[in-house]
């Protein structure tokens, strides 16, 4: 099942590893050249920590008939980081987007509250013409050991739409070196979802860090609303994306997995 009308549920052992909201707007050059002091002052109570970094951008390659490609190095993009006191919430601002992310997602209402003030302050101070893309991404990671269901097969926990061959009666999970699904779905006239789903191991890139041997199931939903979204409708657009995300998530999990996650 790709979509479910199952009522929205909060889980005690929710699998959300990271949640990211990003709103892209037509380039505002002043953000790249003038530090956002007024913006910081508006959000400093909630995001007191600050860092300024330069992000490299890929070179621009121009193809000209009869000659070698022309490669033009692009200037770096200034990325302003604002963090909460406990480092659980991060706000990013560049000349092209504003984004909020967290590794401590407890529910949509809290996430929306953390976004309300920064987004309102950004719109008031910078007056973007509109948002070119409104995006909401959920990176869900299911751990059978954390849920106490080590004996369960992924085919018992995840919808056949995302486990495919693992549903076959002669399938042995340990024999699959790769069994991922990648979908691009049109959800309505303006919204779409890019979904990656499949079992895998998480890599710790820190030097000398121990690696987790457990095979987990990654369910990565990247939902977006395109077109020229008026600033006054951005919050409603995010609510729409969240509604789609709920239907997709509930369509992906089985009743056994719901029980293991512990509905509140």
N, C-alpha and C positions, 0 to 999 in steps of 0.2 A: 504494500500500500504506500502510495506517495503522499497522500494527504489524509488527514483524519479529522473528524468532527469531535473527537474526544475532548471533554472539557479541559480547559487549561488547568494544570496542576503544578504546585510547587513541591520540590522534592528535597528531603533532608540531605540526600547524597547526590546532589545535582552534578552532572558531568561537565558543566561549563568550565573550561580551562582558561579561556580568554574571551572577552567580549569587546568588540571594537565598533565604534560609530564614527564614520567619516563623512563630512560634507565638503564637496569640491565646488569652487566658485571661479568665475573669470579672474585671471591674475590681477592681484593688487600689488603693484610694485613697491609701494611704500613699506609694506610689511617686510620686504627683503632688505630695506635700507635704513629703516628707523626702528630702534628697539621699541617694543609695545609697552611702554611704561603705563599708559592710561589703562590698557587692557589688564595688565598685571594688577594694578591697584584695585580694579573692579572685582577680581577673583582671588585676591591674595589671602583672604580669610580661609577659603576652602583649599587653595592650592599655593601654599606658602613657599615651596621650594622651586628654584628656577635654574635652568641651564640653557645655554645657547650653543648650538652645534651647526656645523656646516655639512650638508649632505651632498655628496658628489652626484652628478647627473650623467647619464650616458651621452656620448658624443652624437652630434647631428650628422648623419651621412646623406649626402646629396649625390644622386646619380646623374651624370651628364653624358649625353650620347657621344660616343667616340673618344672618351677620356676616362681616366681612372676616377673612382668615387672620391668625392671631396669630403674630408672628415673635419668637422668643426667641433672643437672642445667647447662645452657649455659651462657657464659660470656656476659655482656651487649655490645650492639653495640653503638659506638660513632656516633652521628648524628650532623653534622656541619650545622648550619643555617646561611644563608647570606640573609639579607633583604635590599630592596631598601629604600631610605630615607623616602619615603611616606608610607612605610609598605604595599604597594599594591602588591609587587612581592617578592616571597620567593624562594630561591635556597637551596636545601638540598643535602648533600654529605655524603655517608657512604661507607664502604668497599665493598658494593655490588651494589650500584646504585647512580645515580645523577638524580635529579628531579627539575623541575621548576613548580611553581603553582602561580595562581593569582585569586583574587576575583574581579578583575576589568578588565575583558576581553572585549576588543573593536574590536578585529578582528584578524585573523590568522597572517597577515603580522607583526603586532606589537608584537604578541607573539613570532613569529619566530625570530624577531630581538633581543628580550630579551634573547633568548636561544643561539644565534649564538656564541657570544664571550665566555660565560662560557663553552659551549661544546667544542669549539676549544681549549681553555686553558686546559681543563681537558684531552683531548686526547693528547695534546702536552706534558703535565707534567707527566701523569700517564701511558700513552701508553697501554690502555687496549687491549687485544688480539682481542676482538670483543664484540659486544653486544648480550647477550643471548635473551633479550626481549626489544623491543621498544614499548612503550605504550603511548596512548593519551586518556585522559578521559575528557568528558564534562558532568558536572552536571547541567542540565537545570531545572529551576523551573518557571512554568507559574502561574501567579497570575491574575485572572480575574478582581479583583478590580483595580490593577495597570494598566491594559490594557483597562479599561473602558467598559468591556463586562460582567458585573455581571449577566446579564439575560441569557447568553449562557450556554448551557449544554456541558459537555466535549465531548459528542458524535458529537457535531457540530464543535469542534475545533481540535480534535485529530483523527487520522486515526483509522478505526475499528480494525486494527491489534493490537492496544494497549489498546482499551477501551472495546472490547469484548461485554459482556452482557449489558453494558451501552447503546449499540445501539438499544436494543430491545424497541419496542414501549411502553411497559408497565413498563419500567425500571424507578425507582425513585432514583436519586443519593443519597438522604439522607438515604435510606434504606440499602445501601451497606456499610458494616463495613470494607470490604477489597475487592479490585478489581484490583490487580496488575498483571502485566505480566513480566515474566523473560525469556529472550531468549538468546541462545548462537548460533551465526551464523558464518559459514565459509564464508568469503568474497572473498577470492581468495586462491591461493596455499599456501600463507604464512600468511595471515591476517585473524583475526576473531574479532567478536564483542560480548561483553556481555552487554545486555541491560536490565535495570529495568525500568518499566514504570507503573504509576498508581497515582491516587489521594491520598492525605494524608495531614496531618498537620505537620508543622515543629516545633520541640521542641527546646526551648531555655534552655540549660543545666545550665546556670549561676544561682547561688543561688538567689532566690527571684525575678528573672526576670519575667516580664509578658509574658504570652503565646499568640501567634498569633492564633486567632480562625478560620482564613480563611482556607478553604480546597484548596490546590494548586495541580497542576499536576507536578509530578517529572518525568523527562525523563533523565535517567542516562546512558550514552554511554561510555563503557570502551573498546577501540579498541587497538589491539596489533598485533605486527609482531614478530613471533617466528623464531627459527633457529639461526644460527651464522651469524649475520648481520655485515659485515665489517664496521669499523668505518667510512670509506670514503663514505658509503652509508646510514649512519644514518639519515642525513638530508633529503635525497630522500625518505627514509622509512617513515618519519614523514609526508612528503607531500602526500604520498600515503594514509596514515591513515586519514589525513585531508580530502582528496577527498572522501573517503568512508563515513566519518562522515557527510559530506554535503549531500550526497545522502540519508543517513538514516534520518537525521533531516528533510529534505524537504519532505521525504516520510511520516513522522509522523504528519505533520501539515496540516491543511486544508486552503483553500483560505481565509476563514473568520478570522482565526487566523493570517495569514500572514498580512492581512489588518490591524488588531488591533496592530500588532507589529510595523507597520510603515516602509515599505521598504524605504531605502534611495535612 
